[in-house]
Amino acid sequence: MSRIKYLLLFAGAILYGNVMFAQKNNTNVKAFEFEVGAGFTAGSKDGMPSMIPGPQFLLEARTNLKDTPWDLGFQLAYGGIYRNDRFHNYATTNRFSMVAFTDYNFRYWDKISPFAGIGVGRTTIRSEFPDSVSGGTERPVLSSTYPAVILNPRIGVEFFNHLRLTAEYKCTFDRRSSYFALNIGFAFGGGLKK
């Protein structure tokens, strides 16, 4: 329950910031952009001795709402983390999450634009784990696949109207499949209007 409180506080802070700074933003930006990105993920150990960061890949299409600092986006992402019990690595994979985002862009400068947003969507999780009955080094790897809802807060900075650095948390309301990610992406077609 405490995670939900923190996520709600984060969303409230974004909305408060929007009201306070809405008048100062440069909104002279192109209507559409498409981002390609990759990054690294980190999640909980979930009772294992260690967690190994994994990769994340993403594609996102966005539209910048005319004369506002807001944008709307739709992201496809694939990512996961690995856990190790000294004998095997066990993967927990977000298999192509589909998340709709809204972001607020703090466009105070021409070359640097911080942003913050939140997304909601769904994914299919595939989780591997050791057979708890077997012991030793030859424990069978079991797996399960299930759908999950994602709540996805994020913050980041866009440099030179195209290069984006984003920190996000993909919350599936299950610590085994929720994870943080740090991504770097490139936005095609975005930037300021000439």
DOTORMI-18843 format. One record per residue: residue number from 1; chain; y, x, z of N, C-alpha, C in turn. Coordinates in nm, 2 decimals. Layout:
N
> num | chaine | n.yy | n.xx | n.zz | ca.yy | ca.xx | ca.zz | c.yy | c.xx | c.zz
> NUM | A | Y | X | Z | Y | X | Z | Y | X | Z
...
# end
This chain:
194
> num | chaine | n.yy | n.xx | n.zz | ca.yy | ca.xx | ca.zz | c.yy | c.xx | c.zz
> 1 | A | -0.12 | 0.08 | 0.00 | 0.00 | 0.00 | 0.00 | 0.13 | 0.09 | 0.00
> 2 | A | 0.12 | 0.21 | 0.06 | 0.24 | 0.29 | 0.07 | 0.28 | 0.34 | -0.07
> 3 | A | 0.18 | 0.36 | -0.16 | 0.22 | 0.40 | -0.30 | 0.30 | 0.30 | -0.37
> 4 | A | 0.26 | 0.17 | -0.35 | 0.34 | 0.07 | -0.41 | 0.48 | 0.06 | -0.36
> 5 | A | 0.50 | 0.09 | -0.23 | 0.63 | 0.09 | -0.17 | 0.72 | 0.20 | -0.24
> 6 | A | 0.66 | 0.32 | -0.25 | 0.73 | 0.43 | -0.31 | 0.77 | 0.40 | -0.46
> 7 | A | 0.68 | 0.34 | -0.53 | 0.70 | 0.30 | -0.67 | 0.81 | 0.20 | -0.68
> 8 | A | 0.81 | 0.10 | -0.59 | 0.92 | 0.00 | -0.59 | 1.06 | 0.06 | -0.55
> 9 | A | 1.06 | 0.16 | -0.45 | 1.18 | 0.23 | -0.42 | 1.23 | 0.31 | -0.54
> 10 | A | 1.14 | 0.37 | -0.61 | 1.18 | 0.45 | -0.73 | 1.24 | 0.36 | -0.83
> 11 | A | 1.18 | 0.24 | -0.86 | 1.23 | 0.15 | -0.96 | 1.37 | 0.10 | -0.91
> 12 | A | 1.38 | 0.07 | -0.78 | 1.51 | 0.02 | -0.73 | 1.62 | 0.12 | -0.75
> 13 | A | 1.59 | 0.25 | -0.72 | 1.69 | 0.36 | -0.74 | 1.73 | 0.37 | -0.88
> 14 | A | 1.64 | 0.35 | -0.98 | 1.68 | 0.36 | -1.12 | 1.77 | 0.24 | -1.15
> 15 | A | 1.74 | 0.12 | -1.11 | 1.83 | 0.01 | -1.14 | 1.97 | 0.03 | -1.07
> 16 | A | 1.97 | 0.08 | -0.95 | 2.10 | 0.10 | -0.88 | 2.18 | 0.20 | -0.96
> 17 | A | 2.12 | 0.31 | -1.01 | 2.18 | 0.41 | -1.09 | 2.24 | 0.35 | -1.22
> 18 | A | 2.16 | 0.26 | -1.28 | 2.20 | 0.20 | -1.40 | 2.34 | 0.12 | -1.38
> 19 | A | 2.34 | 0.05 | -1.28 | 2.47 | -0.03 | -1.25 | 2.58 | 0.06 | -1.23
> 20 | A | 2.56 | 0.17 | -1.15 | 2.67 | 0.26 | -1.11 | 2.73 | 0.34 | -1.23
> 21 | A | 2.64 | 0.38 | -1.32 | 2.68 | 0.47 | -1.42 | 2.68 | 0.42 | -1.57
> 22 | A | 2.66 | 0.29 | -1.58 | 2.64 | 0.23 | -1.72 | 2.77 | 0.26 | -1.80
> 23 | A | 2.89 | 0.26 | -1.75 | 3.01 | 0.27 | -1.83 | 3.03 | 0.41 | -1.89
> 24 | A | 2.96 | 0.51 | -1.83 | 2.99 | 0.65 | -1.87 | 2.91 | 0.70 | -1.98
> 25 | A | 2.81 | 0.63 | -2.03 | 2.71 | 0.69 | -2.12 | 2.76 | 0.69 | -2.26
> 26 | A | 2.72 | 0.79 | -2.33 | 2.74 | 0.80 | -2.48 | 2.63 | 0.72 | -2.54
> 27 | A | 2.66 | 0.61 | -2.61 | 2.56 | 0.53 | -2.67 | 2.55 | 0.54 | -2.82
> 28 | A | 2.62 | 0.65 | -2.88 | 2.62 | 0.66 | -3.02 | 2.49 | 0.74 | -3.07
> 29 | A | 2.38 | 0.67 | -3.06 | 2.25 | 0.74 | -3.09 | 2.18 | 0.66 | -3.20
> 30 | A | 2.09 | 0.72 | -3.27 | 2.01 | 0.66 | -3.38 | 1.92 | 0.55 | -3.32
> 31 | A | 1.88 | 0.45 | -3.40 | 1.81 | 0.34 | -3.35 | 1.66 | 0.37 | -3.32
> 32 | A | 1.60 | 0.45 | -3.40 | 1.45 | 0.47 | -3.38 | 1.42 | 0.62 | -3.37
> 33 | A | 1.31 | 0.65 | -3.29 | 1.26 | 0.78 | -3.28 | 1.11 | 0.78 | -3.25
> 34 | A | 1.04 | 0.89 | -3.28 | 0.90 | 0.89 | -3.27 | 0.86 | 1.03 | -3.20
> 35 | A | 0.80 | 1.02 | -3.09 | 0.77 | 1.15 | -3.01 | 0.62 | 1.18 | -3.02
> 36 | A | 0.60 | 1.31 | -3.03 | 0.46 | 1.37 | -3.02 | 0.47 | 1.47 | -2.91
> 37 | A | 0.37 | 1.46 | -2.81 | 0.38 | 1.55 | -2.70 | 0.24 | 1.59 | -2.64
> 38 | A | 0.24 | 1.68 | -2.55 | 0.12 | 1.73 | -2.48 | 0.17 | 1.78 | -2.35
> 39 | A | 0.07 | 1.79 | -2.26 | 0.10 | 1.84 | -2.12 | -0.02 | 1.86 | -2.04
> 40 | A | 0.00 | 1.88 | -1.91 | -0.10 | 1.90 | -1.81 | -0.10 | 1.80 | -1.71
> 41 | A | -0.22 | 1.77 | -1.65 | -0.24 | 1.66 | -1.55 | -0.29 | 1.72 | -1.42
> 42 | A | -0.26 | 1.65 | -1.31 | -0.32 | 1.69 | -1.18 | -0.34 | 1.56 | -1.10
> 43 | A | -0.46 | 1.55 | -1.03 | -0.49 | 1.43 | -0.95 | -0.55 | 1.47 | -0.82
> 44 | A | -0.61 | 1.38 | -0.75 | -0.67 | 1.40 | -0.62 | -0.81 | 1.47 | -0.63
> 45 | A | -0.85 | 1.54 | -0.53 | -0.98 | 1.60 | -0.52 | -1.09 | 1.49 | -0.51
> 46 | A | -1.06 | 1.38 | -0.45 | -1.15 | 1.27 | -0.42 | -1.28 | 1.31 | -0.35
> 47 | A | -1.26 | 1.39 | -0.25 | -1.38 | 1.44 | -0.17 | -1.45 | 1.56 | -0.23
> 48 | A | -1.41 | 1.61 | -0.34 | -1.47 | 1.73 | -0.40 | -1.40 | 1.85 | -0.35
> 49 | A | -1.47 | 1.97 | -0.35 | -1.40 | 2.09 | -0.31 | -1.28 | 2.13 | -0.39
> 50 | A | -1.27 | 2.10 | -0.52 | -1.16 | 2.14 | -0.59 | -1.13 | 2.04 | -0.71
> 51 | A | -1.00 | 2.04 | -0.75 | -0.96 | 1.96 | -0.87 | -0.91 | 2.06 | -0.97
> 52 | A | -0.94 | 2.04 | -1.10 | -0.90 | 2.13 | -1.21 | -0.80 | 2.05 | -1.30
> 53 | A | -0.68 | 2.10 | -1.32 | -0.59 | 2.03 | -1.41 | -0.65 | 2.01 | -1.55
> 54 | A | -0.61 | 1.90 | -1.61 | -0.66 | 1.87 | -1.74 | -0.55 | 1.85 | -1.84
> 55 | A | -0.58 | 1.83 | -1.97 | -0.48 | 1.81 | -2.07 | -0.43 | 1.66 | -2.09
> 56 | A | -0.32 | 1.64 | -2.14 | -0.27 | 1.51 | -2.18 | -0.21 | 1.52 | -2.32
> 57 | A | -0.23 | 1.42 | -2.41 | -0.17 | 1.42 | -2.54 | -0.11 | 1.28 | -2.56
> 58 | A | 0.00 | 1.27 | -2.62 | 0.07 | 1.14 | -2.63 | 0.14 | 1.12 | -2.77
> 59 | A | 0.15 | 1.00 | -2.81 | 0.24 | 0.96 | -2.92 | 0.32 | 0.84 | -2.87
> 60 | A | 0.45 | 0.84 | -2.90 | 0.54 | 0.73 | -2.85 | 0.64 | 0.70 | -2.95
> 61 | A | 0.66 | 0.57 | -2.98 | 0.76 | 0.52 | -3.07 | 0.86 | 0.45 | -2.98
> 62 | A | 0.99 | 0.47 | -3.00 | 1.10 | 0.42 | -2.92 | 1.21 | 0.36 | -3.01
> 63 | A | 1.28 | 0.26 | -2.96 | 1.40 | 0.21 | -3.02 | 1.51 | 0.21 | -2.91
> 64 | A | 1.62 | 0.27 | -2.95 | 1.74 | 0.28 | -2.87 | 1.82 | 0.15 | -2.89
> 65 | A | 1.84 | 0.07 | -2.78 | 1.91 | -0.05 | -2.79 | 2.06 | -0.03 | -2.82
> 66 | A | 2.11 | -0.10 | -2.92 | 2.24 | -0.07 | -2.97 | 2.35 | -0.09 | -2.86
> 67 | A | 2.44 | 0.01 | -2.85 | 2.55 | 0.00 | -2.76 | 2.51 | -0.01 | -2.61
> 68 | A | 2.39 | 0.04 | -2.58 | 2.35 | 0.05 | -2.44 | 2.28 | 0.18 | -2.41
> 69 | A | 2.27 | 0.22 | -2.29 | 2.19 | 0.35 | -2.26 | 2.04 | 0.32 | -2.25
> 70 | A | 1.99 | 0.20 | -2.28 | 1.85 | 0.17 | -2.26 | 1.77 | 0.20 | -2.39
> 71 | A | 1.65 | 0.23 | -2.37 | 1.55 | 0.23 | -2.49 | 1.42 | 0.16 | -2.45
> 72 | A | 1.35 | 0.11 | -2.55 | 1.22 | 0.05 | -2.53 | 1.12 | 0.14 | -2.61
> 73 | A | 1.00 | 0.16 | -2.55 | 0.90 | 0.24 | -2.61 | 0.76 | 0.19 | -2.60
> 74 | A | 0.68 | 0.24 | -2.68 | 0.53 | 0.21 | -2.67 | 0.46 | 0.34 | -2.69
> 75 | A | 0.38 | 0.37 | -2.59 | 0.31 | 0.50 | -2.58 | 0.16 | 0.49 | -2.59
> 76 | A | 0.09 | 0.57 | -2.67 | -0.05 | 0.59 | -2.66 | -0.08 | 0.73 | -2.60
> 77 | A | -0.16 | 0.74 | -2.50 | -0.19 | 0.87 | -2.44 | -0.33 | 0.88 | -2.40
> 78 | A | -0.38 | 1.01 | -2.41 | -0.51 | 1.04 | -2.37 | -0.50 | 1.16 | -2.27
> 79 | A | -0.57 | 1.15 | -2.16 | -0.56 | 1.26 | -2.06 | -0.67 | 1.24 | -1.96
> 80 | A | -0.67 | 1.34 | -1.87 | -0.78 | 1.34 | -1.77 | -0.77 | 1.46 | -1.68
> 81 | A | -0.85 | 1.45 | -1.57 | -0.86 | 1.56 | -1.47 | -1.01 | 1.59 | -1.45
> 82 | A | -1.03 | 1.70 | -1.39 | -1.17 | 1.74 | -1.36 | -1.18 | 1.78 | -1.21
> 83 | A | -1.30 | 1.74 | -1.16 | -1.33 | 1.78 | -1.02 | -1.46 | 1.86 | -1.02
> 84 | A | -1.47 | 1.95 | -0.92 | -1.58 | 2.05 | -0.92 | -1.64 | 2.05 | -0.78
> 85 | A | -1.78 | 2.05 | -0.78 | -1.85 | 2.05 | -0.65 | -1.92 | 2.19 | -0.64
> 86 | A | -1.87 | 2.29 | -0.70 | -1.93 | 2.42 | -0.71 | -2.05 | 2.44 | -0.80
> 87 | A | -2.10 | 2.33 | -0.85 | -2.21 | 2.33 | -0.95 | -2.17 | 2.28 | -1.09
> 88 | A | -2.09 | 2.17 | -1.09 | -2.06 | 2.10 | -1.21 | -1.91 | 2.06 | -1.21
> 89 | A | -1.85 | 2.04 | -1.33 | -1.72 | 1.98 | -1.35 | -1.75 | 1.83 | -1.38
> 90 | A | -1.67 | 1.74 | -1.32 | -1.68 | 1.60 | -1.34 | -1.55 | 1.55 | -1.39
> 91 | A | -1.55 | 1.49 | -1.51 | -1.43 | 1.45 | -1.58 | -1.39 | 1.30 | -1.54
> 92 | A | -1.27 | 1.28 | -1.52 | -1.21 | 1.14 | -1.51 | -1.11 | 1.13 | -1.62
> 93 | A | -1.13 | 1.04 | -1.72 | -1.05 | 1.04 | -1.84 | -0.98 | 0.91 | -1.86
> 94 | A | -0.85 | 0.92 | -1.89 | -0.78 | 0.80 | -1.93 | -0.79 | 0.80 | -2.08
> 95 | A | -0.87 | 0.70 | -2.13 | -0.91 | 0.70 | -2.27 | -0.81 | 0.61 | -2.35
> 96 | A | -0.70 | 0.67 | -2.39 | -0.60 | 0.61 | -2.48 | -0.53 | 0.49 | -2.41
> 97 | A | -0.45 | 0.53 | -2.31 | -0.37 | 0.42 | -2.24 | -0.27 | 0.37 | -2.34
> 98 | A | -0.24 | 0.24 | -2.33 | -0.13 | 0.18 | -2.41 | -0.03 | 0.12 | -2.31
> 99 | A | 0.09 | 0.19 | -2.31 | 0.19 | 0.15 | -2.21 | 0.33 | 0.12 | -2.28
> 100 | A | 0.39 | 0.01 | -2.24 | 0.52 | -0.03 | -2.28 | 0.62 | 0.02 | -2.18
> 101 | A | 0.72 | 0.10 | -2.23 | 0.82 | 0.16 | -2.14 | 0.96 | 0.10 | -2.16
> 102 | A | 1.04 | 0.11 | -2.06 | 1.19 | 0.10 | -2.07 | 1.24 | 0.22 | -2.00
> 103 | A | 1.34 | 0.28 | -2.06 | 1.40 | 0.40 | -2.00 | 1.55 | 0.38 | -2.00
> 104 | A | 1.62 | 0.44 | -1.90 | 1.76 | 0.45 | -1.89 | 1.80 | 0.59 | -1.92
> 105 | A | 1.89 | 0.61 | -2.02 | 1.93 | 0.75 | -2.06 | 2.07 | 0.78 | -2.01
> 106 | A | 2.08 | 0.89 | -1.93 | 2.21 | 0.93 | -1.87 | 2.28 | 1.03 | -1.97
> 107 | A | 2.34 | 0.97 | -2.08 | 2.39 | 1.05 | -2.19 | 2.54 | 1.09 | -2.16
> 108 | A | 2.55 | 1.19 | -2.06 | 2.69 | 1.24 | -2.03 | 2.73 | 1.35 | -2.12
> 109 | A | 2.63 | 1.42 | -2.17 | 2.66 | 1.54 | -2.25 | 2.59 | 1.53 | -2.39
> 110 | A | 2.64 | 1.61 | -2.48 | 2.58 | 1.61 | -2.62 | 2.44 | 1.67 | -2.63
> 111 | A | 2.42 | 1.78 | -2.55 | 2.29 | 1.86 | -2.57 | 2.19 | 1.83 | -2.46
> 112 | A | 2.22 | 1.77 | -2.35 | 2.13 | 1.74 | -2.24 | 2.14 | 1.60 | -2.20
> 113 | A | 2.03 | 1.53 | -2.19 | 2.03 | 1.38 | -2.16 | 1.91 | 1.35 | -2.06
> 114 | A | 1.94 | 1.35 | -1.93 | 1.84 | 1.31 | -1.84 | 1.80 | 1.16 | -1.86
> 115 | A | 1.68 | 1.12 | -1.82 | 1.64 | 0.98 | -1.84 | 1.54 | 0.95 | -1.73
> 116 | A | 1.53 | 0.82 | -1.70 | 1.43 | 0.77 | -1.60 | 1.38 | 0.64 | -1.65
> 117 | A | 1.26 | 0.61 | -1.62 | 1.20 | 0.48 | -1.67 | 1.08 | 0.44 | -1.60
> 118 | A | 1.03 | 0.33 | -1.65 | 0.90 | 0.28 | -1.59 | 0.83 | 0.21 | -1.70
> 119 | A | 0.69 | 0.22 | -1.70 | 0.61 | 0.15 | -1.80 | 0.50 | 0.07 | -1.73
> 120 | A | 0.45 | -0.02 | -1.81 | 0.33 | -0.10 | -1.76 | 0.24 | -0.11 | -1.88
> 121 | A | 0.11 | -0.10 | -1.86 | 0.01 | -0.11 | -1.97 | -0.13 | -0.12 | -1.92
> 122 | A | -0.22 | -0.08 | -2.00 | -0.36 | -0.08 | -1.97 | -0.43 | 0.04 | -2.03
> 123 | A | -0.55 | 0.07 | -1.98 | -0.63 | 0.18 | -2.03 | -0.78 | 0.15 | -2.00
> 124 | A | -0.86 | 0.24 | -2.05 | -1.00 | 0.24 | -2.02 | -1.03 | 0.37 | -1.95
> 125 | A | -1.09 | 0.37 | -1.83 | -1.12 | 0.49 | -1.75 | -1.26 | 0.52 | -1.77
> 126 | A | -1.30 | 0.65 | -1.80 | -1.44 | 0.69 | -1.79 | -1.44 | 0.80 | -1.68
> 127 | A | -1.52 | 0.77 | -1.58 | -1.53 | 0.86 | -1.46 | -1.67 | 0.91 | -1.44
> 128 | A | -1.68 | 1.04 | -1.43 | -1.81 | 1.11 | -1.40 | -1.82 | 1.15 | -1.26
> 129 | A | -1.93 | 1.14 | -1.20 | -1.95 | 1.18 | -1.06 | -2.09 | 1.22 | -1.03
> 130 | A | -2.12 | 1.29 | -0.92 | -2.26 | 1.34 | -0.90 | -2.34 | 1.23 | -0.84
> 131 | A | -2.47 | 1.23 | -0.87 | -2.56 | 1.14 | -0.80 | -2.57 | 1.18 | -0.66
> 132 | A | -2.53 | 1.09 | -0.57 | -2.52 | 1.12 | -0.43 | -2.66 | 1.13 | -0.36
> 133 | A | -2.77 | 1.08 | -0.43 | -2.90 | 1.09 | -0.37 | -2.96 | 1.22 | -0.39
> 134 | A | -2.94 | 1.28 | -0.51 | -3.00 | 1.41 | -0.54 | -2.92 | 1.52 | -0.48
> 135 | A | -2.98 | 1.63 | -0.45 | -2.92 | 1.75 | -0.39 | -2.94 | 1.87 | -0.47
> 136 | A | -2.88 | 1.99 | -0.43 | -2.90 | 2.11 | -0.50 | -2.81 | 2.13 | -0.62
> 137 | A | -2.85 | 2.22 | -0.71 | -2.77 | 2.25 | -0.83 | -2.80 | 2.17 | -0.95
> 138 | A | -2.90 | 2.09 | -0.94 | -2.94 | 2.01 | -1.06 | -2.91 | 1.86 | -1.04
> 139 | A | -2.80 | 1.83 | -0.97 | -2.77 | 1.69 | -0.94 | -2.73 | 1.62 | -1.08
> 140 | A | -2.79 | 1.51 | -1.11 | -2.76 | 1.44 | -1.23 | -2.61 | 1.39 | -1.23
> 141 | A | -2.55 | 1.39 | -1.35 | -2.41 | 1.34 | -1.36 | -2.42 | 1.19 | -1.40
> 142 | A | -2.36 | 1.11 | -1.31 | -2.35 | 0.97 | -1.34 | -2.22 | 0.94 | -1.40
> 143 | A | -2.20 | 0.82 | -1.46 | -2.07 | 0.79 | -1.52 | -2.05 | 0.64 | -1.52
> 144 | A | -1.92 | 0.60 | -1.51 | -1.89 | 0.45 | -1.53 | -1.77 | 0.44 | -1.61
> 145 | A | -1.75 | 0.33 | -1.69 | -1.64 | 0.31 | -1.77 | -1.59 | 0.17 | -1.74
> 146 | A | -1.45 | 0.16 | -1.71 | -1.39 | 0.03 | -1.67 | -1.25 | 0.03 | -1.71
> 147 | A | -1.20 | -0.10 | -1.73 | -1.06 | -0.11 | -1.77 | -0.97 | -0.10 | -1.64
> 148 | A | -0.84 | -0.06 | -1.67 | -0.75 | -0.05 | -1.55 | -0.61 | -0.08 | -1.60
> 149 | A | -0.53 | -0.13 | -1.51 | -0.39 | -0.15 | -1.53 | -0.31 | -0.03 | -1.49
> 150 | A | -0.21 | 0.01 | -1.57 | -0.13 | 0.13 | -1.54 | 0.01 | 0.09 | -1.51
> 151 | A | 0.07 | 0.14 | -1.39 | 0.21 | 0.14 | -1.36 | 0.25 | 0.28 | -1.38
> 152 | A | 0.36 | 0.31 | -1.46 | 0.38 | 0.45 | -1.50 | 0.53 | 0.48 | -1.49
> 153 | A | 0.58 | 0.52 | -1.37 | 0.72 | 0.57 | -1.36 | 0.73 | 0.71 | -1.42
> 154 | A | 0.85 | 0.74 | -1.47 | 0.87 | 0.88 | -1.52 | 1.02 | 0.92 | -1.51
> 155 | A | 1.04 | 1.05 | -1.51 | 1.17 | 1.10 | -1.52 | 1.17 | 1.22 | -1.61
> 156 | A | 1.28 | 1.26 | -1.67 | 1.28 | 1.37 | -1.76 | 1.41 | 1.41 | -1.81
> 157 | A | 1.41 | 1.50 | -1.90 | 1.54 | 1.55 | -1.97 | 1.51 | 1.58 | -2.11
> 158 | A | 1.60 | 1.53 | -2.20 | 1.60 | 1.56 | -2.34 | 1.70 | 1.66 | -2.37
> 159 | A | 1.66 | 1.77 | -2.44 | 1.74 | 1.88 | -2.48 | 1.77 | 1.87 | -2.63
> 160 | A | 1.90 | 1.90 | -2.67 | 1.93 | 1.90 | -2.81 | 1.89 | 1.78 | -2.89
> 161 | A | 1.89 | 1.67 | -2.82 | 1.86 | 1.53 | -2.88 | 1.72 | 1.52 | -2.94
> 162 | A | 1.63 | 1.62 | -2.91 | 1.49 | 1.61 | -2.97 | 1.38 | 1.66 | -2.87
> 163 | A | 1.40 | 1.77 | -2.80 | 1.30 | 1.83 | -2.72 | 1.30 | 1.76 | -2.58
> 164 | A | 1.19 | 1.70 | -2.54 | 1.18 | 1.62 | -2.42 | 1.08 | 1.68 | -2.32
> 165 | A | 1.13 | 1.70 | -2.19 | 1.04 | 1.74 | -2.08 | 1.03 | 1.63 | -1.98
> 166 | A | 0.91 | 1.58 | -1.96 | 0.89 | 1.46 | -1.88 | 0.79 | 1.48 | -1.77
> 167 | A | 0.82 | 1.43 | -1.65 | 0.72 | 1.43 | -1.54 | 0.69 | 1.28 | -1.51
> 168 | A | 0.56 | 1.25 | -1.50 | 0.53 | 1.11 | -1.49 | 0.41 | 1.09 | -1.39
> 169 | A | 0.39 | 0.97 | -1.35 | 0.27 | 0.94 | -1.26 | 0.20 | 0.82 | -1.32
> 170 | A | 0.08 | 0.84 | -1.37 | 0.00 | 0.73 | -1.42 | -0.08 | 0.67 | -1.31
> 171 | A | -0.03 | 0.56 | -1.25 | -0.09 | 0.49 | -1.13 | -0.18 | 0.38 | -1.18
> 172 | A | -0.31 | 0.39 | -1.15 | -0.41 | 0.29 | -1.18 | -0.45 | 0.21 | -1.06
> 173 | A | -0.38 | 0.24 | -0.95 | -0.41 | 0.18 | -0.82 | -0.55 | 0.22 | -0.77
> 174 | A | -0.60 | 0.33 | -0.81 | -0.72 | 0.39 | -0.77 | -0.70 | 0.54 | -0.77
> 175 | A | -0.71 | 0.61 | -0.65 | -0.67 | 0.75 | -0.65 | -0.76 | 0.83 | -0.73
> 176 | A | -0.89 | 0.79 | -0.76 | -0.98 | 0.87 | -0.84 | -0.93 | 0.88 | -0.98
> 177 | A | -0.86 | 0.78 | -1.04 | -0.82 | 0.78 | -1.18 | -0.67 | 0.79 | -1.20
> 178 | A | -0.59 | 0.79 | -1.09 | -0.44 | 0.81 | -1.10 | -0.41 | 0.96 | -1.11
> 179 | A | -0.30 | 1.00 | -1.18 | -0.27 | 1.14 | -1.19 | -0.12 | 1.16 | -1.22
> 180 | A | -0.07 | 1.28 | -1.19 | 0.06 | 1.32 | -1.23 | 0.04 | 1.40 | -1.36
> 181 | A | 0.15 | 1.40 | -1.44 | 0.15 | 1.47 | -1.57 | 0.28 | 1.53 | -1.59
> 182 | A | 0.28 | 1.65 | -1.65 | 0.41 | 1.72 | -1.69 | 0.39 | 1.74 | -1.84
> 183 | A | 0.48 | 1.68 | -1.92 | 0.46 | 1.68 | -2.07 | 0.58 | 1.75 | -2.14
> 184 | A | 0.56 | 1.81 | -2.25 | 0.67 | 1.85 | -2.34 | 0.64 | 1.78 | -2.47
> 185 | A | 0.75 | 1.72 | -2.53 | 0.74 | 1.65 | -2.65 | 0.85 | 1.68 | -2.75
> 186 | A | 0.84 | 1.64 | -2.87 | 0.94 | 1.65 | -2.97 | 0.96 | 1.51 | -3.03
> 187 | A | 1.09 | 1.47 | -3.03 | 1.12 | 1.34 | -3.09 | 1.18 | 1.35 | -3.23
> 188 | A | 1.11 | 1.29 | -3.32 | 1.15 | 1.29 | -3.46 | 1.24 | 1.17 | -3.49
> 189 | A | 1.35 | 1.19 | -3.56 | 1.43 | 1.08 | -3.60 | 1.54 | 1.03 | -3.49
> 190 | A | 1.53 | 1.09 | -3.37 | 1.63 | 1.06 | -3.27 | 1.76 | 1.13 | -3.29
> 191 | A | 1.84 | 1.14 | -3.18 | 1.96 | 1.22 | -3.18 | 2.08 | 1.13 | -3.21
> 192 | A | 2.20 | 1.20 | -3.21 | 2.32 | 1.13 | -3.22 | 2.35 | 1.09 | -3.37
> 193 | A | 2.42 | 0.98 | -3.38 | 2.46 | 0.94 | -3.52 | 2.57 | 1.03 | -3.56
> 194 | A | 2.57 | 1.06 | -3.69 | 2.67 | 1.15 | -3.75 | 2.79 | 1.07 | -3.78
# end
